[in-house]
Amino acid sequence: MKIKEKTNSKKRKKDENKIGFFKGIKGEMKKVSWPSKKDVFKYSVATLVFCVVVMAFFQVLDLGLSVIKGVFN
């Protein structure tokens, strides 16, 4: 009987740990300050513009290096 009791108490402790873990997550998520829709839109547009600028930079760099390679080839 003692073996079964130990097994049950271990299982109960594991279940309590899991429940405590998810309660902790819920508590931490309440502390997060979420951005507004306006902020998300603004940051998304800024990110897309930055990506386009970087892409254009590398396209121009690639074109310039191709021209230089063609001249010296």
Secondary structure, DSSP 8 states (H G I E B T S, - for coil): -HHHHHHHHHHHHHHHHHHHHHHHHHHHHHH-----HHHHHHHHHHHHHHHHHHHHHHHHHHHHHHHHHHHH-
